Amino acid sequence: MPDFSVPPTHPTFSTRSVVEEGWAAWQPFLEHNGYMLRRRYHPGWVSEAQTTGKGEFECEDSSHLQSTKGRVLDATRISDGMQVILKFVETASEEAAISAFLTNEPRAEKHTLPVLQLIPLSGHPELVFMVMPRMRLCDEDLFGTVGEFVEFLEQIWQGLVFLHSQNVAHRSVLLYTGDINMSNIFVDASPTIPGGFHFIRAYTSDGVHDLTRYRGDDSQPRLIKTRTDAGPMKYYYTDFELAVHFPSFEARGLVTGYVGHLRNLVPELSDTVPYDPFKVDVRLVGEMVWMNHLLTGLQWYDGIDFLAPFAAKLRHRSPKRRPDAEEALRLFRQLVSKFGEKDLTTPLQYLDAGERRKRWASLFLKRHGFNWFSTTSIAPFLFLCLAVLTLKYTKICEVV
């Protein structure tokens, strides 16, 4: 089995990492159970680039796992060609138990990524392969209009209401890794990318050829549509590794536990001080909206400032003054109920990393009294600061 404690040994287009070798060892077992891994993970694999002389990026099997954990890999269900995800999960884990529980609950298929099958690992009763449909990260592709983002948030709240109605608190709705990303919410990309997308090279259909923007012709090969062109989208919660499930509403209580990397961002999260996990879920969604989409300097988009008062309620420091999921859904619907077609079709402006940094620096200087700096002059000033810091760091290294 893959040794998840060992990081990849710098895999290349022609060599596999330790983790990848582990997956290759399971290929015959998985094929016997009805799932086929990509060519790179077949026993005795020799890269196409070596055998044909093609360039690295001209060969699908040059794509290797980026993660140091390697617990997740894509596969194809042999019986019908369905694209799936395989994930190593501990048999006795909350993730396996909660995922299986939710899959069998009515309405779950509308909100949570279903578990298609649990395959016990031969010789390793402590682990199972969890098989799920392969979907796309919800923010892999940019939101193009206010309406697209409203549709996304509506389903986020619907899903959270459903989870809480089943006495499940997710607790890792988002993950703090430098900035907050929506890593545990996926979207069914079949409407936007009818021909499918590659697991590693997500903006290709086959690992080689780039997807092309939709221009009104459905016969285009390897096309990618906007959410608006594709029609209604469907978003799902997944990854219940940190979730907690209570047997009934009456059995709900406070919990402890360090969740993700959010202790500094959400102070109520603690290893020792009990907290309400359901109110934490609400705050985590609020932090996601605030950090990714509203906070000047980190936001991705211009055009959704109307969410600021709503996000403030979700992020209230007192859990008792924070709405629950049902109330948050009601408040959100009330907020957007007055929107007409013109409002919903308003384009969102995506801000690249450089623009976000420039806005953050400008805001920082203004807060500290440097109002005479203009946005256009901030770049040279920051460059000067960077040069000074680099010089100081160099001198410190020389002394050490």
Contacts in CASP RR format, 6 or more apart in sequence:
PFRMAT RR
TARGET T0000
AUTHOR 0000-0000-0000
METHOD contacts of the structure
MODEL  1
MPDFSVPPTHPTFSTRSVVEEGWAAWQPFLEHNGYMLRRRYHPGWVSEAQ
TTGKGEFECEDSSHLQSTKGRVLDATRISDGMQVILKFVETASEEAAISA
FLTNEPRAEKHTLPVLQLIPLSGHPELVFMVMPRMRLCDEDLFGTVGEFV
EFLEQIWQGLVFLHSQNVAHRSVLLYTGDINMSNIFVDASPTIPGGFHFI
RAYTSDGVHDLTRYRGDDSQPRLIKTRTDAGPMKYYYTDFELAVHFPSFE
ARGLVTGYVGHLRNLVPELSDTVPYDPFKVDVRLVGEMVWMNHLLTGLQW
YDGIDFLAPFAAKLRHRSPKRRPDAEEALRLFRQLVSKFGEKDLTTPLQY
LDAGERRKRWASLFLKRHGFNWFSTTSIAPFLFLCLAVLTLKYTKICEVV
1 22 0 8 1.000
1 25 0 8 1.000
1 26 0 8 1.000
1 88 0 8 1.000
1 121 0 8 1.000
1 124 0 8 1.000
1 127 0 8 1.000
2 18 0 8 1.000
2 19 0 8 1.000
2 21 0 8 1.000
2 22 0 8 1.000
2 23 0 8 1.000
2 70 0 8 1.000
2 71 0 8 1.000
2 88 0 8 1.000
3 18 0 8 1.000
3 19 0 8 1.000
3 22 0 8 1.000
4 19 0 8 1.000
4 69 0 8 1.000
4 70 0 8 1.000
4 71 0 8 1.000
4 88 0 8 1.000
6 18 0 8 1.000
6 19 0 8 1.000
7 17 0 8 1.000
7 18 0 8 1.000
7 19 0 8 1.000
7 68 0 8 1.000
8 17 0 8 1.000
8 18 0 8 1.000
8 19 0 8 1.000
8 20 0 8 1.000
8 64 0 8 1.000
8 65 0 8 1.000
8 68 0 8 1.000
9 17 0 8 1.000
9 18 0 8 1.000
10 17 0 8 1.000
11 17 0 8 1.000
11 20 0 8 1.000
11 64 0 8 1.000
11 65 0 8 1.000
12 64 0 8 1.000
13 47 0 8 1.000
13 49 0 8 1.000
13 56 0 8 1.000
13 59 0 8 1.000
13 61 0 8 1.000
13 62 0 8 1.000
13 64 0 8 1.000
14 46 0 8 1.000
14 47 0 8 1.000
14 49 0 8 1.000
14 50 0 8 1.000
14 62 0 8 1.000
16 24 0 8 1.000
16 40 0 8 1.000
16 41 0 8 1.000
16 45 0 8 1.000
16 64 0 8 1.000
17 64 0 8 1.000
17 65 0 8 1.000
19 65 0 8 1.000
19 68 0 8 1.000
19 69 0 8 1.000
19 70 0 8 1.000
20 40 0 8 1.000
20 41 0 8 1.000
20 64 0 8 1.000
20 65 0 8 1.000
23 37 0 8 1.000
23 41 0 8 1.000
23 70 0 8 1.000
23 73 0 8 1.000
24 37 0 8 1.000
24 41 0 8 1.000
24 42 0 8 1.000
24 43 0 8 1.000
24 44 0 8 1.000
24 45 0 8 1.000
25 43 0 8 1.000
26 121 0 8 1.000
27 37 0 8 1.000
27 41 0 8 1.000
27 42 0 8 1.000
27 43 0 8 1.000
28 43 0 8 1.000
29 121 0 8 1.000
29 122 0 8 1.000
30 36 0 8 1.000
30 37 0 8 1.000
30 75 0 8 1.000
30 86 0 8 1.000
30 119 0 8 1.000
30 129 0 8 1.000
31 37 0 8 1.000
31 78 0 8 1.000
33 119 0 8 1.000
33 129 0 8 1.000
34 77 0 8 1.000
34 78 0 8 1.000
34 79 0 8 1.000
35 75 0 8 1.000
35 76 0 8 1.000
35 77 0 8 1.000
35 78 0 8 1.000
35 84 0 8 1.000
35 86 0 8 1.000
35 131 0 8 1.000
36 75 0 8 1.000
36 76 0 8 1.000
36 78 0 8 1.000
37 73 0 8 1.000
37 74 0 8 1.000
37 75 0 8 1.000
38 60 0 8 1.000
38 61 0 8 1.000
38 74 0 8 1.000
38 75 0 8 1.000
38 199 0 8 1.000
39 45 0 8 1.000
39 48 0 8 1.000
39 60 0 8 1.000
39 61 0 8 1.000
40 47 0 8 1.000
40 61 0 8 1.000
40 63 0 8 1.000
40 64 0 8 1.000
41 73 0 8 1.000
45 61 0 8 1.000
47 59 0 8 1.000
47 61 0 8 1.000
47 62 0 8 1.000
48 54 0 8 1.000
48 59 0 8 1.000
48 60 0 8 1.000
48 61 0 8 1.000
48 62 0 8 1.000
49 55 0 8 1.000
49 56 0 8 1.000
49 58 0 8 1.000
49 59 0 8 1.000
49 62 0 8 1.000
52 59 0 8 1.000
55 62 0 8 1.000
56 62 0 8 1.000
57 208 0 8 1.000
58 208 0 8 1.000
59 208 0 8 1.000
60 198 0 8 1.000
60 206 0 8 1.000
60 207 0 8 1.000
60 208 0 8 1.000
63 198 0 8 1.000
63 199 0 8 1.000
63 200 0 8 1.000
63 201 0 8 1.000
63 207 0 8 1.000
64 200 0 8 1.000
65 73 0 8 1.000
65 200 0 8 1.000
66 200 0 8 1.000
71 87 0 8 1.000
71 88 0 8 1.000
71 89 0 8 1.000
72 85 0 8 1.000
72 86 0 8 1.000
72 87 0 8 1.000
72 88 0 8 1.000
73 85 0 8 1.000
73 86 0 8 1.000
73 199 0 8 1.000
74 83 0 8 1.000
74 84 0 8 1.000
74 85 0 8 1.000
74 86 0 8 1.000
74 134 0 8 1.000
74 199 0 8 1.000
75 83 0 8 1.000
75 84 0 8 1.000
75 85 0 8 1.000
75 86 0 8 1.000
76 82 0 8 1.000
76 83 0 8 1.000
76 84 0 8 1.000
77 83 0 8 1.000
77 84 0 8 1.000
77 131 0 8 1.000
82 133 0 8 1.000
83 133 0 8 1.000
83 134 0 8 1.000
83 196 0 8 1.000
84 116 0 8 1.000
84 131 0 8 1.000
84 132 0 8 1.000
84 133 0 8 1.000
84 134 0 8 1.000
85 131 0 8 1.000
85 132 0 8 1.000
85 133 0 8 1.000
85 134 0 8 1.000
86 129 0 8 1.000
86 130 0 8 1.000
86 131 0 8 1.000
87 129 0 8 1.000
87 130 0 8 1.000
87 132 0 8 1.000
88 127 0 8 1.000
88 128 0 8 1.000
88 129 0 8 1.000
88 130 0 8 1.000
89 95 0 8 1.000
89 96 0 8 1.000
89 99 0 8 1.000
89 127 0 8 1.000
89 128 0 8 1.000
89 129 0 8 1.000
89 130 0 8 1.000
90 96 0 8 1.000
90 126 0 8 1.000
90 127 0 8 1.000
90 128 0 8 1.000
91 120 0 8 1.000
91 125 0 8 1.000
91 126 0 8 1.000
91 127 0 8 1.000
91 128 0 8 1.000
92 126 0 8 1.000
93 241 0 8 1.000
94 240 0 8 1.000
94 241 0 8 1.000
94 242 0 8 1.000
94 243 0 8 1.000
94 244 0 8 1.000
94 245 0 8 1.000
95 130 0 8 1.000
95 239 0 8 1.000
95 240 0 8 1.000
95 241 0 8 1.000
95 243 0 8 1.000
96 118 0 8 1.000
96 128 0 8 1.000
96 130 0 8 1.000
97 245 0 8 1.000
98 168 0 8 1.000
98 240 0 8 1.000
98 243 0 8 1.000
98 245 0 8 1.000
99 112 0 8 1.000
99 115 0 8 1.000
99 130 0 8 1.000
99 240 0 8 1.000
100 115 0 8 1.000
100 118 0 8 1.000
101 166 0 8 1.000
101 168 0 8 1.000
101 245 0 8 1.000
102 108 0 8 1.000
102 112 0 8 1.000
102 163 0 8 1.000
102 166 0 8 1.000
102 168 0 8 1.000
102 240 0 8 1.000
103 112 0 8 1.000
103 114 0 8 1.000
103 115 0 8 1.000
105 166 0 8 1.000
107 162 0 8 1.000
108 114 0 8 1.000
108 162 0 8 1.000
108 166 0 8 1.000
110 158 0 8 1.000
110 159 0 8 1.000
110 162 0 8 1.000
110 234 0 8 1.000
111 155 0 8 1.000
111 158 0 8 1.000
111 159 0 8 1.000
111 162 0 8 1.000
111 163 0 8 1.000
111 236 0 8 1.000
111 237 0 8 1.000
112 159 0 8 1.000
112 162 0 8 1.000
112 163 0 8 1.000
112 236 0 8 1.000
112 237 0 8 1.000
112 238 0 8 1.000
113 132 0 8 1.000
113 133 0 8 1.000
113 135 0 8 1.000
113 186 0 8 1.000
113 236 0 8 1.000
113 237 0 8 1.000
113 238 0 8 1.000
114 132 0 8 1.000
114 133 0 8 1.000
115 130 0 8 1.000
115 131 0 8 1.000
115 132 0 8 1.000
116 131 0 8 1.000
116 132 0 8 1.000
116 133 0 8 1.000
117 129 0 8 1.000
117 130 0 8 1.000
117 131 0 8 1.000
118 128 0 8 1.000
118 129 0 8 1.000
118 130 0 8 1.000
118 131 0 8 1.000
119 128 0 8 1.000
119 129 0 8 1.000
119 131 0 8 1.000
120 127 0 8 1.000
120 128 0 8 1.000
121 127 0 8 1.000
121 128 0 8 1.000
121 129 0 8 1.000
132 238 0 8 1.000
133 188 0 8 1.000
134 199 0 8 1.000
135 186 0 8 1.000
135 187 0 8 1.000
135 188 0 8 1.000
135 189 0 8 1.000
135 236 0 8 1.000
136 186 0 8 1.000
136 187 0 8 1.000
136 188 0 8 1.000
136 189 0 8 1.000
136 193 0 8 1.000
136 197 0 8 1.000
136 202 0 8 1.000
137 182 0 8 1.000
137 183 0 8 1.000
137 185 0 8 1.000
137 186 0 8 1.000
137 187 0 8 1.000
138 152 0 8 1.000
138 182 0 8 1.000
138 185 0 8 1.000
138 186 0 8 1.000
138 187 0 8 1.000
138 235 0 8 1.000
139 181 0 8 1.000
139 182 0 8 1.000
139 292 0 8 1.000
140 187 0 8 1.000
140 189 0 8 1.000
140 202 0 8 1.000
141 189 0 8 1.000
141 192 0 8 1.000
141 224 0 8 1.000
141 227 0 8 1.000
142 348 0 8 1.000
142 350 0 8 1.000
143 149 0 8 1.000
143 152 0 8 1.000
143 227 0 8 1.000
143 301 0 8 1.000
143 348 0 8 1.000
144 226 0 8 1.000
144 227 0 8 1.000
144 228 0 8 1.000
144 347 0 8 1.000
144 348 0 8 1.000
144 350 0 8 1.000
145 227 0 8 1.000
145 228 0 8 1.000
145 344 0 8 1.000
145 345 0 8 1.000
145 346 0 8 1.000
145 347 0 8 1.000
145 348 0 8 1.000
146 303 0 8 1.000
146 304 0 8 1.000
146 339 0 8 1.000
146 343 0 8 1.000
146 344 0 8 1.000
146 345 0 8 1.000
146 346 0 8 1.000
146 348 0 8 1.000
147 228 0 8 1.000
147 339 0 8 1.000
147 344 0 8 1.000
147 345 0 8 1.000
148 226 0 8 1.000
148 227 0 8 1.000
148 228 0 8 1.000
148 233 0 8 1.000
148 348 0 8 1.000
149 293 0 8 1.000
149 301 0 8 1.000
149 304 0 8 1.000
149 348 0 8 1.000
150 336 0 8 1.000
150 339 0 8 1.000
150 344 0 8 1.000
151 227 0 8 1.000
151 232 0 8 1.000
151 233 0 8 1.000
152 233 0 8 1.000
152 235 0 8 1.000
153 289 0 8 1.000
153 307 0 8 1.000
153 332 0 8 1.000
154 329 0 8 1.000
154 332 0 8 1.000
154 333 0 8 1.000
154 336 0 8 1.000
155 234 0 8 1.000
155 235 0 8 1.000
156 185 0 8 1.000
156 235 0 8 1.000
156 285 0 8 1.000
157 285 0 8 1.000
157 325 0 8 1.000
157 328 0 8 1.000
157 329 0 8 1.000
157 332 0 8 1.000
158 329 0 8 1.000
159 237 0 8 1.000
160 170 0 8 1.000
160 173 0 8 1.000
160 237 0 8 1.000
160 281 0 8 1.000
160 282 0 8 1.000
160 285 0 8 1.000
160 325 0 8 1.000
160 328 0 8 1.000
160 329 0 8 1.000
161 325 0 8 1.000
161 326 0 8 1.000
161 329 0 8 1.000
163 169 0 8 1.000
163 170 0 8 1.000
163 237 0 8 1.000
163 281 0 8 1.000
163 325 0 8 1.000
164 278 0 8 1.000
164 281 0 8 1.000
164 324 0 8 1.000
164 325 0 8 1.000
164 326 0 8 1.000
166 245 0 8 1.000
167 245 0 8 1.000
167 246 0 8 1.000
167 247 0 8 1.000
167 248 0 8 1.000
167 249 0 8 1.000
167 251 0 8 1.000
167 252 0 8 1.000
168 240 0 8 1.000
168 243 0 8 1.000
168 244 0 8 1.000
168 245 0 8 1.000
168 246 0 8 1.000
169 243 0 8 1.000
169 244 0 8 1.000
169 255 0 8 1.000
169 277 0 8 1.000
169 278 0 8 1.000
169 280 0 8 1.000
169 281 0 8 1.000
170 184 0 8 1.000
170 237 0 8 1.000
170 240 0 8 1.000
170 242 0 8 1.000
170 243 0 8 1.000
170 281 0 8 1.000
170 284 0 8 1.000
171 242 0 8 1.000
171 243 0 8 1.000
171 244 0 8 1.000
171 259 0 8 1.000
171 277 0 8 1.000
171 280 0 8 1.000
171 281 0 8 1.000
171 284 0 8 1.000
172 184 0 8 1.000
172 239 0 8 1.000
172 241 0 8 1.000
172 242 0 8 1.000
172 243 0 8 1.000
172 259 0 8 1.000
172 260 0 8 1.000
172 284 0 8 1.000
173 184 0 8 1.000
173 185 0 8 1.000
173 237 0 8 1.000
173 281 0 8 1.000
173 284 0 8 1.000
173 285 0 8 1.000
173 288 0 8 1.000
174 180 0 8 1.000
174 181 0 8 1.000
174 182 0 8 1.000
174 183 0 8 1.000
174 184 0 8 1.000
174 284 0 8 1.000
174 285 0 8 1.000
174 287 0 8 1.000
174 288 0 8 1.000
175 181 0 8 1.000
175 183 0 8 1.000
175 184 0 8 1.000
175 260 0 8 1.000
175 261 0 8 1.000
176 260 0 8 1.000
176 261 0 8 1.000
176 262 0 8 1.000
176 265 0 8 1.000
177 183 0 8 1.000
177 261 0 8 1.000
179 291 0 8 1.000
179 292 0 8 1.000
179 298 0 8 1.000
180 265 0 8 1.000
180 287 0 8 1.000
180 288 0 8 1.000
180 291 0 8 1.000
180 292 0 8 1.000
181 292 0 8 1.000
182 288 0 8 1.000
182 292 0 8 1.000
183 239 0 8 1.000
184 237 0 8 1.000
184 238 0 8 1.000
184 239 0 8 1.000
185 235 0 8 1.000
185 236 0 8 1.000
185 237 0 8 1.000
185 238 0 8 1.000
186 235 0 8 1.000
186 236 0 8 1.000
186 238 0 8 1.000
187 233 0 8 1.000
187 234 0 8 1.000
187 235 0 8 1.000
187 236 0 8 1.000
188 233 0 8 1.000
188 234 0 8 1.000
188 235 0 8 1.000
188 236 0 8 1.000
189 196 0 8 1.000
189 197 0 8 1.000
190 196 0 8 1.000
191 225 0 8 1.000
191 230 0 8 1.000
191 231 0 8 1.000
191 232 0 8 1.000
191 233 0 8 1.000
192 224 0 8 1.000
192 225 0 8 1.000
192 226 0 8 1.000
192 227 0 8 1.000
192 229 0 8 1.000
192 230 0 8 1.000
192 233 0 8 1.000
193 205 0 8 1.000
193 211 0 8 1.000
193 223 0 8 1.000
193 224 0 8 1.000
193 225 0 8 1.000
194 218 0 8 1.000
194 223 0 8 1.000
194 225 0 8 1.000
195 205 0 8 1.000
195 222 0 8 1.000
195 223 0 8 1.000
196 205 0 8 1.000
197 203 0 8 1.000
197 204 0 8 1.000
197 205 0 8 1.000
197 211 0 8 1.000
198 204 0 8 1.000
198 205 0 8 1.000
198 206 0 8 1.000
198 207 0 8 1.000
200 207 0 8 1.000
201 207 0 8 1.000
201 208 0 8 1.000
203 210 0 8 1.000
203 211 0 8 1.000
203 224 0 8 1.000
204 210 0 8 1.000
204 211 0 8 1.000
204 222 0 8 1.000
205 211 0 8 1.000
205 221 0 8 1.000
205 222 0 8 1.000
206 222 0 8 1.000
209 222 0 8 1.000
210 222 0 8 1.000
211 222 0 8 1.000
211 223 0 8 1.000
211 224 0 8 1.000
212 220 0 8 1.000
212 221 0 8 1.000
212 222 0 8 1.000
212 223 0 8 1.000
212 224 0 8 1.000
213 223 0 8 1.000
213 224 0 8 1.000
214 220 0 8 1.000
214 223 0 8 1.000
214 224 0 8 1.000
214 225 0 8 1.000
214 226 0 8 1.000
214 229 0 8 1.000
216 229 0 8 1.000
217 223 0 8 1.000
227 233 0 8 1.000
228 345 0 8 1.000
242 259 0 8 1.000
242 260 0 8 1.000
244 255 0 8 1.000
244 277 0 8 1.000
246 252 0 8 1.000
246 253 0 8 1.000
252 278 0 8 1.000
253 276 0 8 1.000
254 274 0 8 1.000
254 275 0 8 1.000
254 276 0 8 1.000
255 274 0 8 1.000
255 275 0 8 1.000
255 277 0 8 1.000
256 270 0 8 1.000
256 271 0 8 1.000
256 272 0 8 1.000
256 273 0 8 1.000
256 274 0 8 1.000
256 275 0 8 1.000
257 269 0 8 1.000
257 270 0 8 1.000
257 271 0 8 1.000
258 269 0 8 1.000
258 270 0 8 1.000
258 271 0 8 1.000
259 269 0 8 1.000
259 280 0 8 1.000
262 269 0 8 1.000
262 284 0 8 1.000
262 287 0 8 1.000
263 269 0 8 1.000
263 270 0 8 1.000
265 287 0 8 1.000
266 280 0 8 1.000
266 283 0 8 1.000
266 284 0 8 1.000
266 287 0 8 1.000
267 317 0 8 1.000
268 275 0 8 1.000
268 280 0 8 1.000
268 283 0 8 1.000
268 319 0 8 1.000
269 275 0 8 1.000
269 280 0 8 1.000
275 319 0 8 1.000
276 319 0 8 1.000
278 324 0 8 1.000
278 325 0 8 1.000
279 319 0 8 1.000
279 322 0 8 1.000
279 324 0 8 1.000
280 319 0 8 1.000
281 325 0 8 1.000
282 314 0 8 1.000
282 322 0 8 1.000
282 323 0 8 1.000
282 324 0 8 1.000
282 325 0 8 1.000
282 328 0 8 1.000
283 314 0 8 1.000
283 315 0 8 1.000
283 316 0 8 1.000
283 319 0 8 1.000
283 322 0 8 1.000
285 314 0 8 1.000
285 328 0 8 1.000
286 311 0 8 1.000
286 314 0 8 1.000
286 315 0 8 1.000
287 314 0 8 1.000
287 315 0 8 1.000
289 307 0 8 1.000
289 310 0 8 1.000
289 311 0 8 1.000
289 314 0 8 1.000
290 311 0 8 1.000
290 315 0 8 1.000
291 298 0 8 1.000
292 298 0 8 1.000
292 299 0 8 1.000
292 300 0 8 1.000
293 299 0 8 1.000
293 300 0 8 1.000
293 301 0 8 1.000
293 304 0 8 1.000
293 307 0 8 1.000
294 304 0 8 1.000
294 305 0 8 1.000
294 307 0 8 1.000
294 308 0 8 1.000
294 311 0 8 1.000
296 359 0 8 1.000
296 360 0 8 1.000
296 363 0 8 1.000
297 356 0 8 1.000
297 357 0 8 1.000
297 359 0 8 1.000
297 360 0 8 1.000
297 363 0 8 1.000
298 356 0 8 1.000
298 360 0 8 1.000
299 351 0 8 1.000
299 356 0 8 1.000
299 359 0 8 1.000
300 350 0 8 1.000
300 351 0 8 1.000
300 356 0 8 1.000
301 348 0 8 1.000
301 349 0 8 1.000
301 350 0 8 1.000
301 351 0 8 1.000
302 348 0 8 1.000
302 349 0 8 1.000
302 351 0 8 1.000
303 346 0 8 1.000
303 348 0 8 1.000
303 349 0 8 1.000
304 348 0 8 1.000
306 335 0 8 1.000
307 335 0 8 1.000
310 331 0 8 1.000
310 332 0 8 1.000
310 335 0 8 1.000
313 322 0 8 1.000
313 323 0 8 1.000
313 328 0 8 1.000
313 331 0 8 1.000
314 322 0 8 1.000
314 323 0 8 1.000
314 328 0 8 1.000
315 322 0 8 1.000
316 322 0 8 1.000
323 331 0 8 1.000
351 359 0 8 1.000
357 382 0 8 1.000
358 375 0 8 1.000
358 378 0 8 1.000
358 379 0 8 1.000
359 375 0 8 1.000
361 378 0 8 1.000
361 381 0 8 1.000
361 382 0 8 1.000
362 373 0 8 1.000
362 375 0 8 1.000
362 378 0 8 1.000
365 371 0 8 1.000
365 373 0 8 1.000
365 378 0 8 1.000
365 381 0 8 1.000
366 373 0 8 1.000
373 381 0 8 1.000
END
